[in-house]
Amino acid sequence: MKPANSRVFLDTIPVIRRVPTVAEWPEIEDAAEPVLEEALYEGATPGEVARELEAATRSIWARVQH
């Protein structure tokens, strides 16, 4: 299916980044999802979201680092 507006895709090409290639990535997404969902519906500040994401994923990233 052709997108309604390809300009959005074309404009983002310079800033597209791959997610890290780590086996734990699905686990990180699972830990981050409720934080992001709550922020979306409750209106948390970016700083609050960043702190909550760091806390929710800290132990997983620690395993990735070692």
N, C-alpha and C positions, 0 to 999 in steps of 0.2 A: 504494500500500500504506500503510495506516495504521500509524503508529509504535506500538510496544508501550507506550510511556510518553511522552505529550506533555509531561509536566511538565518533563523535561530541556530540551526546546526552549523552553518558556515561561519557565523560570527564567533562560535565557541571553539572552533578548531585550535586556535592558538593557545588556549588555556586548558585543553583537555589533558587530564593526567590519568595514568593507570593506577588502579589500587595496588597496594603492595602484594607481591606474589609470595604469600606465606600460607601454609596449610591451615593455620588458625583463623584465616580471614572470615570464614562463615561464623565462627564463634564470636569474633569481634563485632560483626554486623548484628548478631543476635543480642549481644550485650548493649550495643548502642541504640538499637531500635526503640526500646521503651523510653530512653532518655530523650531521643529526638521527637518521638510522638508526643510525650508529655510537654515538651517545649513548644511544639506546634500548637497544641490546644490550650495550654496554660499561659503561654506568652512569656517564657523565661528569657532573661537577657542572654546575649552571646557569652558573656563571662560565666554565668551560671551553667550554661550548657557545656561549655568547655571544661569546667571543673567536674561536672557530673560525668561527662564522657571519659575524662581521664581516670576518675575513680572507678568507673564501671569496667574499664578495659585494662587497668594497670597490671593486674596479675597475668592477664593473657599476654600482653606485650613483654612482660618479664620472661615468660617462657620462650617467646620468639627470639629474644635477645641472646639466650643461652644456647 
